[in-house]
């Protein structure tokens, strides 16, 4: 849904944020 977010998923530093973002989308 968000192209810029997809690039963050590939970033190892944002690996933890990836799970957090998935939880936000779950809501």
PDB file with one MODEL, atoms N, CA, C and O in Angstrom:
MODEL        1
ATOM      1  N   UNK A   1       0.838  -1.201   0.000  1.00  0.00           N
ATOM      2  CA  UNK A   1       0.000   0.000   0.000  1.00  0.00           C
ATOM      3  C   UNK A   1       0.873   1.252   0.000  1.00  0.00           C
ATOM      4  O   UNK A   1       0.556   2.234  -0.671  1.00  0.00           O
ATOM      5  N   UNK A   2       1.972   1.215   0.753  1.00  0.00           N
ATOM      6  CA  UNK A   2       2.882   2.374   0.796  1.00  0.00           C
ATOM      7  C   UNK A   2       4.224   1.997   0.186  1.00  0.00           C
ATOM      8  O   UNK A   2       5.000   1.292   0.830  1.00  0.00           O
ATOM      9  N   UNK A   3       4.521   2.431  -1.010  1.00  0.00           N
ATOM     10  CA  UNK A   3       5.781   2.113  -1.702  1.00  0.00           C
ATOM     11  C   UNK A   3       7.016   2.416  -0.853  1.00  0.00           C
ATOM     12  O   UNK A   3       7.915   1.577  -0.789  1.00  0.00           O
ATOM     13  N   UNK A   4       7.102   3.584  -0.193  1.00  0.00           N
ATOM     14  CA  UNK A   4       8.266   3.928   0.629  1.00  0.00           C
ATOM     15  C   UNK A   4       8.448   2.953   1.788  1.00  0.00           C
ATOM     16  O   UNK A   4       9.571   2.684   2.215  1.00  0.00           O
ATOM     17  N   UNK A   5       7.327   2.423   2.296  1.00  0.00           N
ATOM     18  CA  UNK A   5       7.408   1.480   3.411  1.00  0.00           C
ATOM     19  C   UNK A   5       8.034   0.170   2.949  1.00  0.00           C
ATOM     20  O   UNK A   5       8.767  -0.475   3.698  1.00  0.00           O
ATOM     21  N   UNK A   6       7.741  -0.218   1.713  1.00  0.00           N
ATOM     22  CA  UNK A   6       8.277  -1.472   1.177  1.00  0.00           C
ATOM     23  C   UNK A   6       9.797  -1.436   1.184  1.00  0.00           C
ATOM     24  O   UNK A   6      10.447  -2.445   1.461  1.00  0.00           O
ATOM     25  N   UNK A   7      10.364  -0.266   0.878  1.00  0.00           N
ATOM     26  CA  UNK A   7      11.825  -0.143   0.851  1.00  0.00           C
ATOM     27  C   UNK A   7      12.378  -0.316   2.261  1.00  0.00           C
ATOM     28  O   UNK A   7      13.484  -0.827   2.442  1.00  0.00           O
ATOM     29  N   UNK A   8      11.603   0.115   3.265  1.00  0.00           N
ATOM     30  CA  UNK A   8      12.063   0.000   4.653  1.00  0.00           C
ATOM     31  C   UNK A   8      12.108  -1.467   5.062  1.00  0.00           C
ATOM     32  O   UNK A   8      12.949  -1.876   5.863  1.00  0.00           O
ATOM     33  N   UNK A   9      11.186  -2.258   4.496  1.00  0.00           N
ATOM     34  CA  UNK A   9      11.152  -3.680   4.834  1.00  0.00           C
ATOM     35  C   UNK A   9      12.466  -4.352   4.454  1.00  0.00           C
ATOM     36  O   UNK A   9      12.915  -5.281   5.126  1.00  0.00           O
ATOM     37  N   UNK A  10      13.082  -3.873   3.364  1.00  0.00           N
ATOM     38  CA  UNK A  10      14.340  -4.480   2.910  1.00  0.00           C
ATOM     39  C   UNK A  10      15.515  -4.006   3.754  1.00  0.00           C
ATOM     40  O   UNK A  10      16.615  -4.549   3.652  1.00  0.00           O
ATOM     41  N   UNK A  11      15.285  -2.997   4.587  1.00  0.00           N
ATOM     42  CA  UNK A  11      16.367  -2.468   5.422  1.00  0.00           C
ATOM     43  C   UNK A  11      16.468  -3.287   6.710  1.00  0.00           C
ATOM     44  O   UNK A  11      15.493  -3.378   7.457  1.00  0.00           O
ATOM     45  N   UNK A  12      17.640  -3.888   6.981  1.00  0.00           N
ATOM     46  CA  UNK A  12      17.839  -4.699   8.183  1.00  0.00           C
ATOM     47  C   UNK A  12      17.590  -3.899   9.450  1.00  0.00           C
ATOM     48  O   UNK A  12      17.121  -4.446  10.448  1.00  0.00           O
ATOM     49  N   UNK A  13      17.902  -2.595   9.419  1.00  0.00           N
ATOM     50  CA  UNK A  13      17.708  -1.759  10.611  1.00  0.00           C
ATOM     51  C   UNK A  13      16.236  -1.647  10.965  1.00  0.00           C
ATOM     52  O   UNK A  13      15.872  -1.508  12.132  1.00  0.00           O
ATOM     53  N   UNK A  14      15.396  -1.710   9.939  1.00  0.00           N
ATOM     54  CA  UNK A  14      13.954  -1.576  10.169  1.00  0.00           C
ATOM     55  C   UNK A  14      13.296  -2.946  10.344  1.00  0.00           C
ATOM     56  O   UNK A  14      12.073  -3.073  10.300  1.00  0.00           O
ATOM     57  N   UNK A  15      14.126  -3.958  10.542  1.00  0.00           N
ATOM     58  CA  UNK A  15      13.577  -5.311  10.695  1.00  0.00           C
ATOM     59  C   UNK A  15      12.606  -5.356  11.872  1.00  0.00           C
ATOM     60  O   UNK A  15      11.544  -5.973  11.784  1.00  0.00           O
ATOM     61  N   UNK A  16      12.974  -4.705  12.966  1.00  0.00           N
ATOM     62  CA  UNK A  16      12.097  -4.673  14.141  1.00  0.00           C
ATOM     63  C   UNK A  16      10.849  -3.850  13.855  1.00  0.00           C
ATOM     64  O   UNK A  16       9.752  -4.192  14.295  1.00  0.00           O
ATOM     65  N   UNK A  17      11.030  -2.755  13.107  1.00  0.00           N
ATOM     66  CA  UNK A  17       9.882  -1.895  12.786  1.00  0.00           C
ATOM     67  C   UNK A  17       8.911  -2.628  11.882  1.00  0.00           C
ATOM     68  O   UNK A  17       7.714  -2.341  11.876  1.00  0.00           O
ATOM     69  N   UNK A  18       9.436  -3.581  11.116  1.00  0.00           N
ATOM     70  CA  UNK A  18       8.574  -4.337  10.199  1.00  0.00           C
ATOM     71  C   UNK A  18       7.469  -5.036  10.988  1.00  0.00           C
ATOM     72  O   UNK A  18       6.297  -4.958  10.619  1.00  0.00           O
ATOM     73  N   UNK A  19       7.839  -5.717  12.072  1.00  0.00           N
ATOM     74  CA  UNK A  19       6.825  -6.414  12.876  1.00  0.00           C
ATOM     75  C   UNK A  19       5.867  -5.415  13.501  1.00  0.00           C
ATOM     76  O   UNK A  19       4.666  -5.670  13.599  1.00  0.00           O
ATOM     77  N   UNK A  20       6.411  -4.262  13.930  1.00  0.00           N
ATOM     78  CA  UNK A  20       5.565  -3.237  14.547  1.00  0.00           C
ATOM     79  C   UNK A  20       4.570  -2.699  13.534  1.00  0.00           C
ATOM     80  O   UNK A  20       3.403  -2.476  13.855  1.00  0.00           O
ATOM     81  N   UNK A  21       5.042  -2.490  12.296  1.00  0.00           N
ATOM     82  CA  UNK A  21       4.167  -1.955  11.250  1.00  0.00           C
ATOM     83  C   UNK A  21       3.067  -2.960  10.917  1.00  0.00           C
ATOM     84  O   UNK A  21       1.925  -2.578  10.661  1.00  0.00           O
ATOM     85  N   UNK A  22       3.417  -4.240  10.922  1.00  0.00           N
ATOM     86  CA  UNK A  22       2.421  -5.264  10.600  1.00  0.00           C
ATOM     87  C   UNK A  22       1.321  -5.257  11.657  1.00  0.00           C
ATOM     88  O   UNK A  22       0.149  -5.461  11.342  1.00  0.00           O
ATOM     89  N   UNK A  23       1.705  -5.020  12.914  1.00  0.00           N
ATOM     90  CA  UNK A  23       0.709  -4.983  13.988  1.00  0.00           C
ATOM     91  C   UNK A  23      -0.213  -3.785  13.800  1.00  0.00           C
ATOM     92  O   UNK A  23      -1.413  -3.871  14.060  1.00  0.00           O
ATOM     93  N   UNK A  24       0.357  -2.660  13.345  1.00  0.00           N
ATOM     94  CA  UNK A  24      -0.460  -1.455  13.125  1.00  0.00           C
ATOM     95  C   UNK A  24      -1.452  -1.700  11.998  1.00  0.00           C
ATOM     96  O   UNK A  24      -2.591  -1.239  12.060  1.00  0.00           O
ATOM     97  N   UNK A  25      -1.020  -2.433  10.957  1.00  0.00           N
ATOM     98  CA  UNK A  25      -1.921  -2.707   9.838  1.00  0.00           C
ATOM     99  C   UNK A  25      -2.996  -3.696  10.265  1.00  0.00           C
ATOM    100  O   UNK A  25      -4.105  -3.680   9.731  1.00  0.00           O
ATOM    101  N   UNK A  26      -2.671  -4.564  11.234  1.00  0.00           N
ATOM    102  CA  UNK A  26      -3.634  -5.544  11.722  1.00  0.00           C
ATOM    103  C   UNK A  26      -4.828  -4.819  12.342  1.00  0.00           C
ATOM    104  O   UNK A  26      -5.970  -5.268  12.244  1.00  0.00           O
ATOM    105  N   UNK A  27      -4.536  -3.697  12.976  1.00  0.00           N
ATOM    106  CA  UNK A  27      -5.618  -2.892  13.567  1.00  0.00           C
ATOM    107  C   UNK A  27      -6.406  -2.314  12.427  1.00  0.00           C
ATOM    108  O   UNK A  27      -7.378  -1.592  12.653  1.00  0.00           O
TER     109      UNK A  27
ENDMDL
END
